[in-house]
Amino acid sequence: MRTVNIHEAKTHLSRLVDRAAKGEPFIIAKAGKPLVKVVPLDAPPAGERKRLGFLRGQISVPDDFDTMFADEIEEMFYGDK
């Protein structure tokens, strides 16, 4: 994540805000010490990102997932049996 000092933030505020709105958050620091984090309004709150299990109940994985098309794949590598 990009860190900018207060002077740079004041100078390039509209450009930085446009980038943050497009999903590139940044931190504003004063004398090298981080003060605030600028993120888009539709960003998920910190600590609430849910990655695993987000499609639970919406899709199903077949029992033979790890062996699906094994014969066809083997044929592609080794030719006809």
N, CA, C and O atoms as a GROMACS GRO file, in nm:
protein
  324
    1MET      N    1   0.085  -0.117   0.000
    1MET     CA    2   0.000   0.000   0.000
    1MET      C    3   0.090   0.124   0.000
    1MET      O    4   0.190   0.130   0.072
    2ARG      N    5   0.053   0.218  -0.080
    2ARG     CA    6   0.132   0.340  -0.095
    2ARG      C    7   0.116   0.432   0.026
    2ARG      O    8   0.006   0.448   0.079
    3THR      N    9   0.227   0.492   0.068
    3THR     CA   10   0.225   0.591   0.176
    3THR      C   11   0.272   0.724   0.119
    3THR      O   12   0.376   0.731   0.054
    4VAL      N   13   0.195   0.828   0.144
    4VAL     CA   14   0.231   0.962   0.098
    4VAL      C   15   0.237   1.056   0.217
    4VAL      O   16   0.165   1.038   0.315
    5ASN      N   17   0.324   1.157   0.208
    5ASN     CA   18   0.329   1.253   0.318
    5ASN      C   19   0.219   1.358   0.299
    5ASN      O   20   0.158   1.367   0.192
    6ILE      N   21   0.195   1.433   0.401
    6ILE     CA   22   0.084   1.530   0.400
    6ILE      C   23   0.100   1.631   0.288
    6ILE      O   24   0.002   1.665   0.221
    7HIS      N   25   0.219   1.680   0.266
    7HIS     CA   26   0.242   1.779   0.160
    7HIS      C   27   0.207   1.720   0.023
    7HIS      O   28   0.140   1.785  -0.057
    8GLU      N   29   0.253   1.600  -0.004
    8GLU     CA   30   0.221   1.535  -0.132
    8GLU      C   31   0.070   1.511  -0.144
    8GLU      O   32   0.014   1.527  -0.251
    9ALA      N   33   0.006   1.472  -0.034
    9ALA     CA   34  -0.138   1.448  -0.036
    9ALA      C   35  -0.215   1.576  -0.069
    9ALA      O   36  -0.311   1.573  -0.145
   10LYS      N   37  -0.172   1.688  -0.011
   10LYS     CA   38  -0.238   1.815  -0.041
   10LYS      C   39  -0.217   1.854  -0.186
   10LYS      O   40  -0.309   1.904  -0.252
   11THR      N   41  -0.097   1.832  -0.237
   11THR     CA   42  -0.065   1.870  -0.373
   11THR      C   43  -0.140   1.786  -0.477
   11THR      O   44  -0.184   1.838  -0.579
   12HIS      N   45  -0.153   1.657  -0.450
   12HIS     CA   46  -0.212   1.564  -0.548
   12HIS      C   47  -0.340   1.498  -0.496
   12HIS      O   48  -0.369   1.384  -0.532
   13LEU      N   49  -0.417   1.569  -0.413
   13LEU     CA   50  -0.532   1.508  -0.348
   13LEU      C   51  -0.633   1.451  -0.447
   13LEU      O   52  -0.677   1.337  -0.430
   14SER      N   53  -0.672   1.526  -0.549
   14SER     CA   54  -0.775   1.475  -0.639
   14SER      C   55  -0.726   1.350  -0.713
   14SER      O   56  -0.804   1.257  -0.732
   15ARG      N   57  -0.601   1.346  -0.753
   15ARG     CA   58  -0.548   1.228  -0.821
   15ARG      C   59  -0.545   1.108  -0.726
   15ARG      O   60  -0.581   0.997  -0.765
   16LEU      N   61  -0.502   1.130  -0.601
   16LEU     CA   62  -0.497   1.022  -0.503
   16LEU      C   63  -0.636   0.970  -0.470
   16LEU      O   64  -0.656   0.849  -0.456
   17VAL      N   65  -0.732   1.059  -0.458
   17VAL     CA   66  -0.869   1.018  -0.428
   17VAL      C   67  -0.927   0.938  -0.544
   17VAL      O   68  -0.996   0.838  -0.522
   18ASP      N   69  -0.900   0.980  -0.667
   18ASP     CA   70  -0.947   0.903  -0.783
   18ASP      C   71  -0.891   0.762  -0.781
   18ASP      O   72  -0.963   0.666  -0.807
   19ARG      N   73  -0.762   0.749  -0.751
   19ARG     CA   74  -0.701   0.616  -0.746
   19ARG      C   75  -0.759   0.533  -0.633
   19ARG      O   76  -0.781   0.413  -0.650
   20ALA      N   77  -0.784   0.596  -0.518
   20ALA     CA   78  -0.842   0.523  -0.405
   20ALA      C   79  -0.983   0.476  -0.439
   20ALA      O   80  -1.023   0.365  -0.402
   21ALA      N   81  -1.058   0.559  -0.509
   21ALA     CA   82  -1.195   0.522  -0.548
   21ALA      C   83  -1.195   0.403  -0.644
   21ALA      O   84  -1.292   0.328  -0.650
   22LYS      N   85  -1.086   0.386  -0.718
   22LYS     CA   86  -1.074   0.273  -0.810
   22LYS      C   87  -1.016   0.149  -0.743
   22LYS      O   88  -0.990   0.048  -0.810
   23GLY      N   89  -0.995   0.155  -0.612
   23GLY     CA   90  -0.950   0.036  -0.540
   23GLY      C   91  -0.805   0.036  -0.497
   23GLY      O   92  -0.754  -0.068  -0.456
   24GLU      N   93  -0.737   0.150  -0.505
   24GLU     CA   94  -0.598   0.159  -0.461
   24GLU      C   95  -0.589   0.245  -0.335
   24GLU      O   96  -0.562   0.364  -0.344
   25PRO      N   97  -0.613   0.188  -0.218
   25PRO     CA   98  -0.607   0.268  -0.095
   25PRO      C   99  -0.466   0.319  -0.070
   25PRO      O  100  -0.368   0.264  -0.122
   26PHE      N  101  -0.456   0.424   0.010
   26PHE     CA  102  -0.325   0.479   0.044
   26PHE      C  103  -0.327   0.532   0.187
   26PHE      O  104  -0.433   0.550   0.246
   27ILE      N  105  -0.207   0.554   0.240
   27ILE     CA  106  -0.191   0.603   0.377
   27ILE      C  107  -0.129   0.742   0.371
   27ILE      O  108  -0.036   0.766   0.294
   28ILE      N  109  -0.180   0.833   0.453
   28ILE     CA  110  -0.122   0.966   0.465
   28ILE      C  111  -0.041   0.969   0.594
   28ILE      O  112  -0.090   0.933   0.701
   29ALA      N  113   0.085   1.011   0.580
   29ALA     CA  114   0.175   1.015   0.696
   29ALA      C  115   0.223   1.158   0.721
   29ALA      O  116   0.229   1.240   0.630
   30LYS      N  117   0.256   1.184   0.845
   30LYS     CA  118   0.313   1.314   0.883
   30LYS      C  119   0.446   1.286   0.952
   30LYS      O  120   0.451   1.215   1.053
   31ALA      N  121   0.552   1.341   0.897
   31ALA     CA  122   0.688   1.318   0.948
   31ALA      C  123   0.719   1.168   0.952
   31ALA      O  124   0.786   1.121   1.044
   32GLY      N  125   0.671   1.095   0.851
   32GLY     CA  126   0.698   0.952   0.842
   32GLY      C  127   0.610   0.864   0.928
   32GLY      O  128   0.621   0.742   0.922
   33LYS      N  129   0.523   0.924   1.008
   33LYS     CA  130   0.435   0.847   1.096
   33LYS      C  131   0.297   0.836   1.031
   33LYS      O  132   0.233   0.939   1.007
   34PRO      N  133   0.248   0.714   1.003
   34PRO     CA  134   0.117   0.698   0.941
   34PRO      C  135   0.006   0.757   1.028
   34PRO      O  136   0.000   0.733   1.149
   35LEU      N  137  -0.084   0.835   0.963
   35LEU     CA  138  -0.194   0.898   1.037
   35LEU      C  139  -0.330   0.841   0.997
   35LEU      O  140  -0.409   0.802   1.083
   36VAL      N  141  -0.356   0.838   0.867
   36VAL     CA  142  -0.488   0.793   0.820
   36VAL      C  143  -0.472   0.702   0.698
   36VAL      O  144  -0.373   0.707   0.626
   37LYS      N  145  -0.575   0.621   0.678
   37LYS     CA  146  -0.580   0.534   0.562
   37LYS      C  147  -0.701   0.576   0.480
   37LYS      O  148  -0.812   0.586   0.533
   38VAL      N  149  -0.681   0.599   0.351
   38VAL     CA  150  -0.789   0.640   0.262
   38VAL      C  151  -0.827   0.519   0.177
   38VAL      O  152  -0.745   0.465   0.103
   39VAL      N  153  -0.954   0.476   0.190
   39VAL     CA  154  -1.005   0.360   0.117
   39VAL      C  155  -1.137   0.397   0.052
   39VAL      O  156  -1.202   0.491   0.096
   40PRO      N  157  -1.178   0.326  -0.053
   40PRO     CA  158  -1.308   0.355  -0.115
   40PRO      C  159  -1.422   0.322  -0.019
   40PRO      O  160  -1.409   0.235   0.067
   41LEU      N  161  -1.534   0.391  -0.034
   41LEU     CA  162  -1.649   0.370   0.054
   41LEU      C  163  -1.705   0.228   0.046
   41LEU      O  164  -1.756   0.176   0.145
   42ASP      N  165  -1.695   0.165  -0.071
   42ASP     CA  166  -1.751   0.031  -0.084
   42ASP      C  167  -1.652  -0.079  -0.044
   42ASP      O  168  -1.681  -0.197  -0.065
   43ALA      N  169  -1.537  -0.042   0.013
   43ALA     CA  170  -1.439  -0.141   0.058
   43ALA      C  171  -1.494  -0.213   0.181
   43ALA      O  172  -1.560  -0.151   0.265
   44PRO      N  173  -1.467  -0.344   0.194
   44PRO     CA  174  -1.514  -0.415   0.314
   44PRO      C  175  -1.440  -0.365   0.437
   44PRO      O  176  -1.322  -0.334   0.430
   45PRO      N  177  -1.509  -0.356   0.550
   45PRO     CA  178  -1.443  -0.311   0.673
   45PRO      C  179  -1.325  -0.403   0.708
   45PRO      O  180  -1.328  -0.522   0.678
   46ALA      N  181  -1.224  -0.346   0.771
   46ALA     CA  182  -1.105  -0.424   0.807
   46ALA      C  183  -1.145  -0.542   0.895
   46ALA      O  184  -1.227  -0.528   0.985
   47GLY      N  185  -1.086  -0.655   0.868
   47GLY     CA  186  -1.114  -0.774   0.948
   47GLY      C  187  -1.238  -0.848   0.906
   47GLY      O  188  -1.264  -0.956   0.959
   48GLU      N  189  -1.316  -0.795   0.815
   48GLU     CA  190  -1.440  -0.861   0.774
   48GLU      C  191  -1.431  -0.921   0.634
   48GLU      O  192  -1.533  -0.961   0.578
   49ARG      N  193  -1.312  -0.928   0.578
   49ARG     CA  194  -1.297  -0.991   0.448
   49ARG      C  195  -1.323  -1.140   0.462
   49ARG      O  196  -1.264  -1.206   0.546
   50LYS      N  197  -1.411  -1.190   0.381
   50LYS     CA  198  -1.444  -1.331   0.386
   50LYS      C  199  -1.406  -1.391   0.252
   50LYS      O  200  -1.465  -1.358   0.149
   51ARG      N  201  -1.309  -1.478   0.253
   51ARG     CA  202  -1.264  -1.538   0.128
   51ARG      C  203  -1.305  -1.684   0.120
   51ARG      O  204  -1.366  -1.726   0.022
   52LEU      N  205  -1.272  -1.762   0.219
   52LEU     CA  206  -1.303  -1.904   0.216
   52LEU      C  207  -1.451  -1.927   0.245
   52LEU      O  208  -1.507  -1.868   0.337
   53GLY      N  209  -1.511  -2.012   0.167
   53GLY     CA  210  -1.649  -2.048   0.191
   53GLY      C  211  -1.751  -1.949   0.138
   53GLY      O  212  -1.869  -1.960   0.172
   54PHE      N  213  -1.709  -1.852   0.057
   54PHE     CA  214  -1.804  -1.751   0.012
   54PHE      C  215  -1.906  -1.805  -0.086
   54PHE      O  216  -2.009  -1.741  -0.109
   55LEU      N  217  -1.882  -1.922  -0.146
   55LEU     CA  218  -1.980  -1.983  -0.237
   55LEU      C  219  -2.047  -2.106  -0.175
   55LEU      O  220  -2.110  -2.184  -0.245
   56ARG      N  221  -2.034  -2.122  -0.045
   56ARG     CA  222  -2.093  -2.237   0.023
   56ARG      C  223  -2.244  -2.242  -0.004
   56ARG      O  224  -2.316  -2.145   0.016
   57GLY      N  225  -2.288  -2.358  -0.049
   57GLY     CA  226  -2.430  -2.378  -0.078
   57GLY      C  227  -2.471  -2.336  -0.218
   57GLY      O  228  -2.583  -2.364  -0.260
   58GLN      N  229  -2.383  -2.269  -0.291
   58GLN     CA  230  -2.416  -2.222  -0.425
   58GLN      C  231  -2.357  -2.311  -0.534
   58GLN      O  232  -2.408  -2.314  -0.646
   59ILE      N  233  -2.251  -2.384  -0.502
   59ILE     CA  234  -2.190  -2.474  -0.598
   59ILE      C  235  -2.166  -2.608  -0.532
   59ILE      O  236  -2.166  -2.618  -0.409
   60SER      N  237  -2.145  -2.710  -0.612
   60SER     CA  238  -2.110  -2.840  -0.556
   60SER      C  239  -1.993  -2.897  -0.635
   60SER      O  240  -1.985  -2.881  -0.757
   61VAL      N  241  -1.903  -2.963  -0.565
   61VAL     CA  242  -1.787  -3.023  -0.625
   61VAL      C  243  -1.813  -3.174  -0.633
   61VAL      O  244  -1.844  -3.235  -0.531
   62PRO      N  245  -1.801  -3.234  -0.751
   62PRO     CA  246  -1.828  -3.376  -0.763
   62PRO      C  247  -1.727  -3.460  -0.684
   62PRO      O  248  -1.613  -3.418  -0.665
   63ASP      N  249  -1.769  -3.578  -0.640
   63ASP     CA  250  -1.681  -3.666  -0.562
   63ASP      C  251  -1.558  -3.708  -0.641
   63ASP      O  252  -1.452  -3.730  -0.583
   64ASP      N  253  -1.571  -3.719  -0.773
   64ASP     CA  254  -1.458  -3.763  -0.855
   64ASP      C  255  -1.380  -3.645  -0.914
   64ASP      O  256  -1.317  -3.659  -1.019
   65PHE      N  257  -1.383  -3.532  -0.847
   65PHE     CA  258  -1.318  -3.412  -0.898
   65PHE      C  259  -1.171  -3.434  -0.930
   65PHE      O  260  -1.123  -3.389  -1.034
   66ASP      N  261  -1.099  -3.503  -0.842
   66ASP     CA  262  -0.955  -3.520  -0.863
   66ASP      C  263  -0.921  -3.626  -0.967
   66ASP      O  264  -0.805  -3.638  -1.006
   67THR      N  265  -1.019  -3.702  -1.014
   67THR     CA  266  -0.992  -3.802  -1.118
   67THR      C  267  -1.074  -3.779  -1.244
   67THR      O  268  -1.071  -3.861  -1.335
   68MET      N  269  -1.146  -3.669  -1.250
   68MET     CA  270  -1.227  -3.639  -1.368
   68MET      C  271  -1.140  -3.630  -1.492
   68MET      O  272  -1.033  -3.570  -1.488
   69PHE      N  273  -1.185  -3.689  -1.599
   69PHE     CA  274  -1.118  -3.683  -1.729
   69PHE      C  275  -0.976  -3.741  -1.726
   69PHE      O  276  -0.895  -3.708  -1.812
   70ALA      N  277  -0.947  -3.826  -1.630
   70ALA     CA  278  -0.813  -3.884  -1.619
   70ALA      C  279  -0.777  -3.961  -1.745
   70ALA      O  280  -0.664  -3.951  -1.794
   71ASP      N  281  -0.872  -4.039  -1.799
   71ASP     CA  282  -0.845  -4.116  -1.920
   71ASP      C  283  -0.815  -4.024  -2.038
   71ASP      O  284  -0.721  -4.049  -2.114
   72GLU      N  285  -0.893  -3.919  -2.054
   72GLU     CA  286  -0.871  -3.826  -2.164
   72GLU      C  287  -0.737  -3.754  -2.152
   72GLU      O  288  -0.667  -3.734  -2.252
   73ILE      N  289  -0.702  -3.715  -2.031
   73ILE     CA  290  -0.574  -3.646  -2.008
   73ILE      C  291  -0.458  -3.741  -2.036
   73ILE      O  292  -0.360  -3.703  -2.100
   74GLU      N  293  -0.469  -3.863  -1.988
   74GLU     CA  294  -0.365  -3.962  -2.014
   74GLU      C  295  -0.349  -3.988  -2.163
   74GLU      O  296  -0.238  -4.002  -2.213
   75GLU      N  297  -0.461  -3.992  -2.234
   75GLU     CA  298  -0.457  -4.013  -2.378
   75GLU      C  299  -0.387  -3.895  -2.449
   75GLU      O  300  -0.314  -3.915  -2.546
   76MET      N  301  -0.410  -3.773  -2.401
   76MET     CA  302  -0.344  -3.658  -2.460
   76MET      C  303  -0.193  -3.664  -2.443
   76MET      O  304  -0.119  -3.621  -2.532
   77PHE      N  305  -0.147  -3.715  -2.330
   77PHE     CA  306  -0.003  -3.723  -2.305
   77PHE      C  307   0.063  -3.843  -2.370
   77PHE      O  308   0.173  -3.833  -2.425
   78TYR      N  309  -0.006  -3.959  -2.363
   78TYR     CA  310   0.058  -4.083  -2.405
   78TYR      C  311  -0.001  -4.144  -2.533
   78TYR      O  312   0.050  -4.244  -2.583
   79GLY      N  313  -0.106  -4.085  -2.586
   79GLY     CA  314  -0.169  -4.141  -2.706
   79GLY      C  315  -0.265  -4.253  -2.671
   79GLY      O  316  -0.294  -4.278  -2.554
   80ASP      N  317  -0.315  -4.320  -2.773
   80ASP     CA  318  -0.410  -4.430  -2.752
   80ASP      C  319  -0.344  -4.545  -2.676
   80ASP      O  320  -0.224  -4.569  -2.689
   81LYS      N  321  -0.424  -4.613  -2.598
   81LYS     CA  322  -0.373  -4.725  -2.518
   81LYS      C  323  -0.365  -4.850  -2.600
   81LYS      O  324  -0.324  -4.955  -2.550
   0.00000   0.00000   0.00000
